[in-house]
């Protein structure tokens, strides 16, 4: 996925109120912009960090600039939580996620479950309907290990329960974690920050939900899905038997 028009480089001054940030452009101008990420963004808000912004014209937007990328831990990390659905669809079309690329139709943001919307709904006359929930990942505490969530997410736990409902109803249900950084070789659920989510994750696996973790290469020019990485999950037995790992591109 190419950034078009090109992103605008800047230096982060502060991210605050979850949705806002201040930054200094290369021209020296100080701007306030929109941060499309409601999570804690642990490790990704250090003042002075190099960042990249998308720039939008038009009177309907209160803020012209949107926070897209940040340089952290020696790599470039994507923070826009609207990107993973697009990246997931791209990876599926490239057959990077199991056999999901074999479906004839992919629809986005479809209503299902208990007043929810599934990120991707895959259908084919000859195949089982597949529900794909996508989550953004950019949290790393231990070198090479991506984790989700970075804060408590009751909504995320609800989505896992609804995926389990779909699996038990005879459909195919997939939880896809999209990692917007390329310095991670493994993924795990962050049980110490959200025990309820970890419990919901374990229940979802037992109910037949498939789980995959997709890594992306991130640069100021583009974000590219590169393939699946292994999932570590201490305390959940036989997890690796539930996950098909493809070769990383």
N, C-alpha and C positions, 0 to 999 in steps of 0.2 A: 504494500500500500504506500504509494508515493504521497508526499506532502505537496499539494499544489493548490494555491501558490506556496512558495518556500516559506519556512518558518523564520521568525524574527529572533535573533539572539539577544539575551539580556542577562542581568545579574539579579538574583532574588534578594529582596530586602526582607520580606516577611510574608508568611501565609497565615491568615487569621479568619475567624468566623466560618471556618470550613470552606466557604464558597469564594473567598476573596484572597488576593495577594497584591503586594506592591513590588515593583521591580524597577531597575534602572536600565533603560535602553542604551545601546552603544553611543547614541547621540548625546547622552547625559540626561535625557528627559526621564522624569519619574512618572510612572503610570500605575494605575490600579486596574486590575483585570479580574476575570472570572476563573475560578479553580474548579474544574469539572470532576471533583473527587470529594465525596463526603466522608471518607475514611480518615484514620489518624495520620496516614502518610508517614509513619515512623521512619526516621532515617533519611527522609527526602524533603526536609524543609530547612536545611541549614542556611542561615543568612550568608550572602556572598556566593552561593552556588551558581554555577553557570546553568542557565535554563534557555528553553526555546518556546516561543509563543506563536500561535496562529493569530492572524489579524483579519478582522471582519469589518466590512463597511456596512452601512445601513442604519436607519434611524430606529429600528425596532430593538436593537441591542443597547443595553445600558453601558456595557463595557466592551470596548473594541478588541481587546486582547484576551486570549484564552491560553492558560497554562497547559502545555503539551508534554514537554520532556524536561528532565533534570539530569545533570551529571553528578553521580554519587558512587562511591566505592570503586572509582576508576572505570566506570562504565556509564552508558546513557540509559536512562530508565523512563519508560512511558507512564504518565500519571493520569491520563484522560480515561475515565472509566466508560466512555462511550465507544472507545476503539475496539475492545475485545470481541464484541459481536461481529464486527466487520472482519476482524482477523480470523475468528473462528470460521466464518463462512468461506473465507479465502482458503484456509487450511483444509477444510472439508472438500472444497472443489478440487484441490490439489492432491486429494487422497492421502493426506497426512494423518488422518484420525480414523483408525480402524478401517472399516468398509463403508463409512458414512458417505463417501463420495459417489457411491453407486446409486443413490436415490435420484429420481427424476425431478422432484420438486422440493425446493427449500423456501419456506415462508418464515418471515420474521415477526416477532412480537404478536403471537397469537394467544387469544384468551383460552384459559384452561383452568382446571383445578378449582380451588377455593378463592375466587376473585383474584387470580394471578394471570400473568402472561408469560408464556414460554419464549425464550429468546429465539430458538430456531425449531421449526417443525418440519420434519423430513417425511415425505410421502412418496409412495411408488405402488403401482397396481399389484406388483408381485412381491412386495416386502411389507414387513410389519411397520406400522407408523412409529416414528421415533421422535421423542421429545428431548431436546438438548438445552440444558441450562448452562449458561456461560458466566464465569466469575473472573474478575480482574485480579491479577496477582503482581505485586511489586515489592513485597516485604522480604527482607533478608537480614537475619541476625548472625547466622553462621555461614561462613564462606562457602558458596556453592549450593546452599540449601534455600530454596524458595518456600515461603509459608503463607497460608491463608487460614483464617482472617487475621488482620492486624489490629482488630478491635472487636468487641462483641457485636454480633449480627443476628438478631432474632429473625430478620427477614430471610437471611441465608439459610437458617435452620428450617424455616417454613418451606422454602423451596425444595430442600432435600426430602422433607416429608411428602410433598406433592409428587416429586419424581418417584418415590417409593409407591405411591398410590397408582401411578401410571404403570409401573412395572408389574404390580400385582393384578392390574386389570388386563394384562396380556400384551401391553405395548412394550416398546423398547425405550428405556430411559437412560440418558447419558448426562453425567456431570463433567463439564469441560473447564478446567482451570487454564486460563491464558496468561502466561508469564511475560510481562512486558520488560524483560531484561535478558541478556544473553550470558550472564556470568553464573548461572545456576545449572547444576547437573542433576539435581534431585528436587523432589517436592514432598511436603508433608502438611497435614492439617495442624494448625497451631492450637493444640489442646489446652495449653497453659493460659492462653489469653481468652479462650471461649470454650469452656467445658461443655456447654449445651450444644454448640455447633459440632464439636467432636463426637458427642453421643449421637446426634442426628445423622452424622456421616456414617458412623458404624451401623446404625439401623438401616440406612439406605442401602449399604452394601449387602446386608443380609436379605433385603427385600428384592435384590436383583438389579440395582442401579449400577451401570458401568461408570468407571471413573478414569479420566485421562488428564494428563498435564502437558500442555503445549508450550514450548519455549519459542521466543521471538528474538530476532536480531533487530536492535533499535539504533537508529542514527538520525541526525537532523534532516536527512533527506527522505528516509522511508522507514517503515516497520514491516518486517518480513517474518512470517511464521516459518520455523526451521524444522520442526518435528517434535515428537513426544519424548519425554524424559521419565525415568523411573519414579515411582511414588513410594516414600517411606511412611509407614504408619504404625509406630509402636503401640502395642495393646490391642490391635485389631488383627485377629488371626487370619491367615491365608489370604491377605489382601492381594498379594502379588498374583495369585491365581485368578483374580477377578479382573486383571488389567492386561491388555495386550499392548506390548511396547513395540513401536516401529523404529526403524533406524532414523537417526537424526539427519536432517538435510544439511 
